[in-house]
């Protein structure tokens, strides 16, 4: 599969919303180990609102608006750092891009790269800081190095890279958030934000695989 239509892109992001909503308890459990324990509540709540907005406003005029709607809804309803960061994951990537009527592997990778760079610039996090960047950056790199004419393969590789990035956070001390104060005691526990990134990429991969 080389491209997704506007409707398929909408369905893919709704699938990502559904997976985060279904993972509410898991994300809460992960976050409660070294964080505030509210990541699952915030993410599931934001994704519930994003899903509702995508379903209410469809059909969309272009791919850009699908991503903007998802990101803006999360930004406006979640609040806090997670709202800004995960809203930016969808919103920042399409900023300044020409209107897209289909989603190609090349454009998808570019959208995610733009989002990643915006998040890194805003929060100043880098790989190894025990944040969502630990999963997001390798996922984007996998998209860029993959066969972009095969969306299933590209997202399979991105999903696995995100999973490995999430797992790598177990070996890190935290540079941000509540976990920062735990220092070495945070080692052995995965980051909740990185876990959400993996769930999102896994859901997008599973959706694309299901429609081939």
C-alpha positions as CSV (number, residue, x, y, z in Angstrom):
1,X,0.0,0.0,0.0
2,X,1.5,3.3,-1.1
3,X,-1.1,5.9,0.0
4,X,-4.0,6.6,2.3
5,X,-7.0,8.6,1.4
6,X,-8.3,11.4,3.6
7,X,-11.0,9.0,4.9
8,X,-8.5,6.3,5.6
9,X,-6.2,8.7,7.4
10,X,-9.2,9.8,9.6
11,X,-9.9,6.1,10.4
12,X,-6.3,5.5,11.2
13,X,-6.2,8.3,13.7
14,X,-9.5,7.2,15.2
15,X,-7.9,3.8,15.6
16,X,-5.0,5.4,17.5
17,X,-7.5,7.2,19.7
18,X,-9.3,3.9,20.5
19,X,-6.1,2.2,21.5
20,X,-5.1,5.0,23.9
21,X,-8.6,5.0,25.4
22,X,-8.4,1.2,25.8
23,X,-5.0,1.5,27.4
24,X,-6.1,4.0,30.1
25,X,-5.5,1.7,33.0
26,X,-2.2,0.4,31.7
27,X,-0.9,3.9,31.2
28,X,-2.1,4.9,34.6
29,X,-0.2,1.9,36.1
30,X,3.0,2.8,34.2
31,X,2.8,6.4,35.2
32,X,2.1,5.6,38.9
33,X,5.5,3.9,39.2
34,X,7.5,7.0,38.8
35,X,5.1,9.8,37.8
36,X,2.0,11.5,39.0
37,X,-0.3,8.6,38.0
38,X,-2.5,10.8,35.8
39,X,-1.1,10.1,32.3
40,X,-3.6,7.5,31.5
41,X,-6.5,9.7,32.5
42,X,-5.2,12.7,30.6
43,X,-4.3,10.8,27.4
44,X,-7.6,8.8,27.3
45,X,-9.6,11.9,28.0
46,X,-7.8,13.8,25.2
47,X,-8.2,11.0,22.8
48,X,-11.9,10.6,23.5
49,X,-12.4,14.3,22.6
50,X,-10.2,13.9,19.5
51,X,-12.1,10.9,18.4
52,X,-15.4,12.7,18.8
53,X,-14.1,15.7,16.9
54,X,-12.9,13.5,14.0
55,X,-16.2,11.7,13.8
56,X,-18.3,14.8,14.0
57,X,-16.4,16.9,11.5
58,X,-15.7,14.3,8.9
59,X,-15.4,14.2,5.9
60,X,-12.4,16.5,5.9
61,X,-11.1,18.6,2.9
62,X,-7.5,17.4,3.2
63,X,-5.1,15.4,5.3
64,X,-3.8,18.5,7.0
65,X,-7.1,19.2,8.6
66,X,-7.4,15.6,9.9
67,X,-4.1,16.1,11.8
68,X,-4.9,19.6,12.9
69,X,-8.3,18.6,14.3
70,X,-6.7,15.8,16.3
71,X,-3.9,18.0,17.6
72,X,-5.9,21.1,18.4
73,X,-8.6,19.0,20.2
74,X,-6.0,17.4,22.4
75,X,-4.2,20.7,23.1
76,X,-7.4,22.4,24.1
77,X,-8.9,19.6,26.2
78,X,-6.0,17.9,28.0
79,X,-4.1,20.8,29.5
80,X,-0.7,20.5,31.1
81,X,2.5,19.3,29.5
82,X,0.9,16.2,27.9
83,X,-1.7,18.3,26.1
84,X,1.0,20.5,24.6
85,X,3.3,17.6,23.7
86,X,0.9,15.1,22.3
87,X,-1.2,17.9,20.7
88,X,2.0,18.9,18.9
89,X,2.6,15.4,17.8
90,X,-0.3,15.8,15.4
91,X,-0.7,19.6,15.1
92,X,2.9,20.8,14.4
93,X,3.7,18.3,11.7
94,X,1.4,19.8,9.1
95,X,2.1,23.4,9.9
96,X,3.1,25.3,6.7
97,X,2.6,22.3,4.5
98,X,0.7,22.4,1.2
99,X,-2.8,20.9,1.2
100,X,-2.5,17.1,1.0
101,X,-5.2,15.0,-0.6
102,X,-3.5,11.7,0.1
103,X,-1.0,10.5,2.7
104,X,2.1,9.0,1.2
105,X,4.9,7.4,3.1
106,X,7.2,10.3,2.3
107,X,4.7,12.9,3.5
108,X,3.8,10.9,6.6
109,X,7.5,10.7,7.6
110,X,7.9,14.4,6.9
111,X,4.8,15.3,9.1
112,X,6.2,13.2,12.0
113,X,9.7,14.7,11.6
114,X,8.3,18.2,11.8
115,X,6.3,17.2,14.9
116,X,9.3,15.7,16.5
117,X,11.5,18.7,15.9
118,X,8.8,21.0,17.3
119,X,8.4,19.0,20.4
120,X,12.2,18.8,21.0
121,X,12.5,22.6,20.4
122,X,9.7,23.3,22.9
123,X,10.6,20.9,25.6
124,X,14.4,20.6,25.0
125,X,14.2,16.8,25.6
126,X,16.5,14.5,23.7
127,X,16.9,10.7,23.5
128,X,18.1,9.4,26.8
129,X,16.1,11.9,28.9
130,X,13.3,9.3,29.7
131,X,10.5,11.1,27.8
132,X,8.3,10.4,24.8
133,X,11.2,11.5,22.6
134,X,12.9,8.2,23.4
135,X,10.2,6.4,21.4
136,X,9.2,9.1,19.0
137,X,12.7,9.9,17.5
138,X,13.6,6.3,16.6
139,X,10.1,5.8,15.2
140,X,10.6,8.8,12.9
141,X,14.0,7.7,11.9
142,X,12.6,4.3,11.0
143,X,10.0,5.9,8.8
144,X,12.6,7.9,7.0
145,X,14.9,4.9,6.4
146,X,12.1,2.5,5.4
147,X,10.6,1.7,2.0
148,X,8.2,4.6,2.0
149,X,6.3,3.0,-0.9
150,X,5.0,0.4,1.5
151,X,3.1,2.0,4.3
152,X,2.6,-1.4,6.1
153,X,6.3,-2.1,6.2
154,X,7.1,1.5,7.1
155,X,4.7,1.6,10.0
156,X,5.7,-1.9,11.2
157,X,9.3,-0.7,11.4
158,X,8.3,2.5,13.1
159,X,6.1,0.7,15.6
160,X,8.9,-1.7,16.5
161,X,11.4,1.2,16.8
162,X,9.0,3.0,19.1
163,X,8.7,-0.2,21.2
164,X,12.4,-0.5,21.6
165,X,12.7,3.2,22.4
166,X,10.1,2.8,25.1
167,X,11.9,-0.2,26.5
168,X,15.2,1.8,26.5
169,X,13.7,4.3,29.0
170,X,13.9,1.6,31.7
171,X,17.6,2.1,31.6
172,X,17.5,5.9,32.0
173,X,17.3,8.4,34.8
174,X,14.7,11.2,34.1
175,X,15.6,14.7,33.2
176,X,12.0,16.0,33.5
177,X,8.9,15.7,35.6
178,X,8.3,14.1,38.9
179,X,10.6,11.2,38.0
180,X,13.5,13.6,37.9
181,X,13.6,13.7,41.7
182,X,13.8,9.9,41.9
183,X,17.2,9.9,40.2
184,X,18.6,6.4,40.1
185,X,15.4,5.0,41.7
186,X,13.6,5.7,38.3
187,X,15.8,3.1,36.6
188,X,13.9,-0.1,35.8
189,X,10.7,1.7,35.0
190,X,9.5,2.8,31.6
191,X,8.3,6.3,30.7
192,X,4.6,6.7,30.3
193,X,4.9,9.2,27.5
194,X,7.1,6.9,25.5
195,X,4.6,4.1,26.1
196,X,1.8,6.3,24.6
197,X,3.9,6.9,21.6
198,X,4.4,3.2,21.1
199,X,0.7,2.5,21.5
200,X,-0.1,5.2,18.9
201,X,2.4,3.9,16.3
202,X,1.3,0.3,16.9
203,X,-2.4,1.3,16.4
204,X,-1.5,3.1,13.1
205,X,0.4,0.1,11.9
206,X,-2.4,-2.3,12.8
207,X,-5.0,-0.2,11.0
208,X,-3.0,0.0,7.8
209,X,-2.2,-3.7,7.9
210,X,-6.0,-4.4,8.3
211,X,-7.0,-2.6,5.1
212,X,-4.5,-4.1,2.7
